[in-house]
Structure formats: structure tokens, C-alpha cells
Amino acid sequence: MSQTVVERTAEHIAESAHQASRATSAIADAIEDGVGVVRRAAKHGGDAAEEFLDDTTQRLQRHLLLTVATTFAAGVTAGALIGWMMKRR
């Protein structure tokens, strides 16, 4: 009788170990899939940022006078705001 209890306990332990092994494998697969998704998203984001930067550079080079005028206006506006804020204190 005690041998059957020991055998059943050993079977339960073996089954539990098998289930733990399957769970560990499933978690490892999920993590691996997640890492792959993150890598693809990062690569896609980097490619999109590079394309945006290239497009912006080309647009600035095509419209040079407008770029200079806009930059000057932004600088004057920022300077006026900073001066006005300094004067208020």
C-alpha cells in the first residue's frame, strides 16, 4: 500500500514538473515573440524617423528663403517673449 502512495506521489511530481516545463517553454516563446515585435517596431520607427529627416532636409533646401525668414521670425518672437517675461519680474 505504501508503495502505491509513493508511486502516485512520484507520478504527481513528474506531472507537475512536466506542466512547469511546458509553462516555462510557453513563457519563453512569448518573450521571444515580444522581443521580435519590439525589434521590428524599433527598426520601423528608426526608418520612419530617417525618412522624415531626409524629407525635411530636402524641403528646407528647396525653400531656403522661407526657411530663413521663418527662423528669423521665430527668433524675434522668442526673444520678445523672454524679454517681456524678464521685464515682468
For each residue, the residues with C-beta under 8 A, 3 or more apart:
1: 4 5
2: 5 6
3: 6 7
4: 1 7 8
5: 1 2 8 9
6: 2 3 9 10
7: 3 4 10 11
8: 4 5 11 12
9: 5 6 12 13
10: 6 7 13 14
11: 7 8 14 15
12: 8 9 15 16
13: 9 10 16 17
14: 10 11 17 18
15: 11 12 18 19
16: 12 13 19 20
17: 13 14 20 21
18: 14 15 21 22
19: 15 16 22 23
20: 16 17 23 24
21: 17 18 24 25
22: 18 19 25 26
23: 19 20 26 27
24: 20 21 27 28
25: 21 22 28 29
26: 22 23 29 30
27: 23 24 30 31
28: 24 25 31 32
29: 25 26 32 33
30: 26 27 33 34
31: 27 28 34 35
32: 28 29 35 36
33: 29 30 36 37
34: 30 31 37 38
35: 31 32 38 39
36: 32 33 39 40
37: 33 34 40 41
38: 34 35 41 42
39: 35 36 42 43
40: 36 37 43 44
41: 37 38 44 45
42: 38 39 45 46
43: 39 40 46 47
44: 40 41 47 48
45: 41 42 48 49
46: 42 43 49 50
47: 43 44 50 51
48: 44 45 51 52
49: 45 46 52 53
50: 46 47 53 54
51: 47 48 54 55
52: 48 49 55 56
53: 49 50 56 57
54: 50 51 57 58
55: 51 52 58 59
56: 52 53 59 60
57: 53 54 60 61
58: 54 55 61 62
59: 55 56 62 63
60: 56 57 63 64 67
61: 57 58 64
62: 58 59
63: 59 60 66 67
64: 60 61 67 68
65: 68 69
66: 63 69 70
67: 60 63 64 70 71
68: 64 65 71 72
69: 65 66 72 73
70: 66 67 73 74
71: 67 68 74 75
72: 68 69 75 76
73: 69 70 76 77
74: 70 71 77 78
75: 71 72 78 79
76: 72 73 79 80
77: 73 74 80 81
78: 74 75 81 82
79: 75 76 82 83
80: 76 77 83 84
81: 77 78 84 85
82: 78 79 85 86
83: 79 80 86 87
84: 80 81 87 88
85: 81 82 88 89
86: 82 83 89
87: 83 84
88: 84 85
89: 85 86
